[in-house]
Amino acid sequence: MNLQNLEQRIKSLSTKIKPGYKFTTLQERNILVQTVKLNEEVGELCNDILGILKLQRRAKQKIFDKRNIYEEFADVIISTIALAQTAEVDLERALKDKLDKIETKYLKET
């Protein structure tokens, strides 16, 4: 199969497999935007981790600055908080509940 055939097959299937997402509110749209932004920031953090581990390709490794990872961690945290605010998630409660759950699970194992 060549790329042109693949494109044609996908085009003919697209109406059948295309999700029917319809945003009814501005909040839904903003949640999607914040989710995509968070994903972008996580990707940038992953690139810096690859750089620290010297697993980037040579061209990227030459311009890599390990001090940038601090900014990338901050960007992930900021984007996560922004998404939580947009989705009206109480982060304090979410973190407390999750840490309680983890502690309970691991205290039972010891």
N, C-alpha and C positions, 0 to 999 in steps of 0.2 A: 504494500500500500504506500503510495506517495503522499506528500503533504496536501496536494490539491484534492485527492480522493478523500483524505481524512477531513479536510475542511468542508467538503461537500456533504459528507455523511453527518457531520456535526450540525451543519446548517439545517439539514432536513429533519434532524431530531430535536433541534433547539426549542421548537414550540411545545414539544411533548415533555421535555425534561427541564425546561426553564421554570424556576420557582416563581410562583405568582405573588411575589411580595408587593404589598400595597401599604404605604405608610399613611395612616389616617391622622397622625398628629405630628406636630413639630418635635415633640419629645422623642417619638420613635426615630425620626430622622436624626436627631442629635445623638441619640444612643448609638446608632450605627456609625456616625461620624467619629464619636469618641472611641468606639471599639476599634475602628480602623486605625486611628491615631495611636492607640495603645499597642496594637500589633506592630506598627511601624517602629515605635520606640523599643519594643522587645527585640525586634530584628536588629536594630542598631546596637543594643547591648550584646546580643549574640555575636555580632561582628567583632566587637571589642574583646569579648572573651576568646574568640578564635585568635585574635591578635596577641593577646597575652600568652596563649598557649603555643604561639608561633605556628598556627595552622592555616593562616591566611596565605593567599598566593603572594609571590614575591613583590609585585608592584604595590599591593595594599600594605604589606608588611613594612616596606620602606617608609611609608608616610604615617604609619601607626604611632600614636602617642598614648601610652598606657594611662596617663593622667586623665584622659577623656572618659574613662570608665566611670568616674565619679559622676560626671554629668549624665551619662546614660542611665545609671541607676536612679538618679534624681528624676530624669525624664519619665522613666517607667512608673515611679511612685506618683509623680504629679499627674500623669495621664490616667493612672488607676483611680486616684482620688476624683479627678474630673469626671470620669465615667460613672463612678459611684454616685456622685452628686447628681448627674444627669438622670441616672436610673432611680434616684431617690432611695439609695441603699445606705443604711446606717452602718458606716464602716466600723465604728467603735463596737457596736453590737456584733457585727459579722466577725471581726477579729477575736473578740472575747469568746463567742460561741465556738469558733473553729479551734482556738487554742484549748478550750475546755475539752472539746471532743478528742483532740490529739493527746492531751494529757491523760484523759480517761483510758483511751486505747492503750497507751504505752505503760501506764501504771498497772494495768491488768496483766500485761505481758511479763512484768518483772516480779 
